[in-house]
Amino acid sequence: MTEVATTVVHEVLGRRLLDVDQPVVDYIVNVLADEDFDFGIDGDGVFDALGELLVDAACVSDFSECRTVCGKLCDKFGKHGLVKPKPTVRSLAAPLRMFDGMDEEQAPKKKVEEIDGPLLTERDKMKIERKKRKDERQREAQYLQHVAEMEAVRAGMPKVCVNHGQDVGGPNIKDFHLDNFNISVGGRDLIVDGAVTLSFGRHYGLIGRNGTGKTTFLRHLALHAIDGIPKNCQILHVEQEVAGDNTTALQCVLNSDIERTQLLEEEVRLLDLQRKYELEEASGKSNGELNGALDKDAITERLQEIYKRLELIDADSAEARAASILAGLSFSPEMQRKATKTFSGGWRMRIALARALFIEPDLLLLDEPTNHLDLHAVLWLESYLVKWPKTFIVVSHAREFLNLVVTDIIHLQGQKLTSYKGDYDTFERTREEQLKNQQKAFESNERSRAHMQNFIDKFRYNAKRASLVQSRIKALDRMGFVDAVVNDPDYKFEFPTPDDRPGPPIISFSDASFGYPGGPLLFKNLNFGIDLDSRIAMVGPNGIGKSTILNLIAGELQPSSGTVFRSAKVRIAVFSQHHVDGLDLSSNPLLYLMRCFPGVPEQKLRGHLGSFGITGNLALQPMYTLSGGQKSRVAFAKITFKKPHLLLLDEPSNHLDLDAVEALIQGLVMFQGGILMVSHDEHLISNSVDELWVVSEGTATPFHGTFQDYKKILRSS
């Protein structure tokens, strides 16, 4: 048997076995030589048992070829009489389906999932496990393909740099109209028959639910992928952080002025040549030429042209302007001289924003620009954008930010773009009034139609009223329909109520100090307590240590001196960007929670996801296809499954849309536990907490005033 199996395997796989380790070959032969081996139909049994190994060992190039090879092995073994016919009577050791043998019409249409239980044989369990691994590989491959496609999209973005008034392809068109365009991703329509006009100097706020296609719309604009965008219009989408290398933050911004950089480099080369000529003249060896380079007069003439052009483009002020923008985004002079590779992703995102502001493109596209900023930088950005001389579109969840910087709102809903004049509050009032009027018109239309229809139905067969009935039918046709008001489904954030309530305080700091090893103390003598009734927001500049305090409370860090008391019964949930970034993007929300909480019934996990708005197909959708806000809600579902007593939230509103922020506020108000959040979102803080702490100079102290009062102090300073 083994000899025959060896012959067949070498006959089918041929020379490819020369590069395969002998133990692997022996294993393949022994599996197929087993008297009880089930070859299946057309080699399915061979594929299930050996398919993954054959691919991994490079016996075949891919799974498609693998199926063909497994079929050939089955045929060859069959010709040798080694493939046993399948028994017609099924062993009771294997699961028995009650609909086996039924007609196709009678059998259930829905595929029955495999059930793990005492009736499954070891081979059945292995098959199920192999299927799971295969599904995981497919999901991973799809995710990697998505990543490659996104990299290709970013690589295809037009190069945008500082434009000093050069002719870049025709007259500069400042207004443009986009009509009848469609945008879809993966076969899903996001915008249908879209139409929008962008007027020069207007500042647009793009709003809409998470997942409706706001970021995709901005990408299409940046790629000039919508008809109607002038080819010479510079569009810059601030979406990705700058690459980390040895370039300083300041130089990274200045390098976006390519003409200035090239002129300065050429100046250095020419001055170097000029010095060489001077040295030759001093030594008496000069003949007016140097290795075929420009002669002295040509160098002088070209240098004059360079200096004239540098003066025209105001090159001398560029460095000061770049430094001013970086300073506004909280880069100290020392930080501006540091290499970009030394910064975290959030700070490199700030450099990307600074570079975009420095370039000043014709159309600037900002996607949640405040996510990586502290309140100081947000206030500076607000004042900078208010004076922005050109056109920009900004996506933001911060209504106060939108109220200050935008002149128009573009609302993306139901695959349509609708424009409104005014800030966000004006949009809300206008839209509310429109919906009321539409509802009234709809109800009036329905009443009139029902009245006419009743008359028609009542007298349809009355000869005396025939002419009246006909006139009513024609009037009904002319009347038409008024669309019903279609509202977005309500969001919800339902934080589970803890089953028990530990006595206060659940957290207590007593003269606690902390510093990282080898560094100075960040905090000295922290003294405070937190209980289940605490509703606190911490504010302060980035890098001051707000997240460090959260980690000390959660037990991720231990104090250098003093004590941090933590009730033994307290359960703490920590939300941060780290939890969102740590999601398995190749998986879906339900599978992700099933891995995090093995043994928990699927229905219970579905219900918990639903309490954060991840319902229906959304729970089964690959996470790389979810928007940032939808990923945040999955992270919320994970950290709160164990019914925490205390929520530690680090910028929880980042990536959420405006409606989701409202739902988060309602969820926090209803939560029966303690809350400590780090945020600069005025609307969130003002409506969900009742205590403000300011972190500065190594301590955290209560602020006696409102968030508005705190902002006034920052503005004045």
Buried (B, 14 or more C-beta within 10 A) or exposed (E): EEEBBBEBBEEBBEEBBEEBEEEBBEBBBBBBBEEEBBBBEBBBBBBBBBBBBBBEBEBBEEBEEBBEBBBBBBBBBBEEEBBEEEEEEEEEEEBEEEEEEEEEEEBEEEEEEBEEEEEBEEBBEEBBEBEEEBEBBEBBEBBEEBEEEEEEBBEEBEEBBBBBEEEEEEEBEBEBEBEEBEBEEEEEEBBEEBBBEBEBEBBBBBBBBBBBBBBBBBBBBBBBEBEBBBEBBBBBBBBEBBEBEEBBBBBBBBBBBEBBBEBBEBBEEBEEBBEBBEEBEEEEEBEEEBEEBBBBEEBEEBBEEBEEBBEEBEBEEBBEBBBBBBBBBBBEEEBBEBBBEEBEEEBBBBBBBBBBBBBBBBBBBBBBBBBBBBBBBBBBBBEBBEEBEBBBBBBBBBBBBBBBBBBBBBBBBEBEBBBBEBBBEBBBEBBEEEEEEBEEEBEEBEEBBEEBEEBBEEBEEEEEBEEEBEEBBEEBEEEEEBEEBEEEEEBBBBBBEBEEBBEBBBBBBBEBBBBEEEEEEBBBBBEBEBBBEBBBBBBBBBBBBBBBBBBBBBEEBEBBEBEBEBBEEBBBBBBBBEBBEEBBBBBBBBBBBBEBBEEEEEEEBBEBBBBBBBBEEBBEBBBBBBBBBBBBBBBBBBBBBEBBBBBBBBBBBBBBBBBBBBBBBBBBEEBEBBBBBBBBBBBBBBBBBEEBBBBEEBBBEEBEEEBEEBBEEBEEE
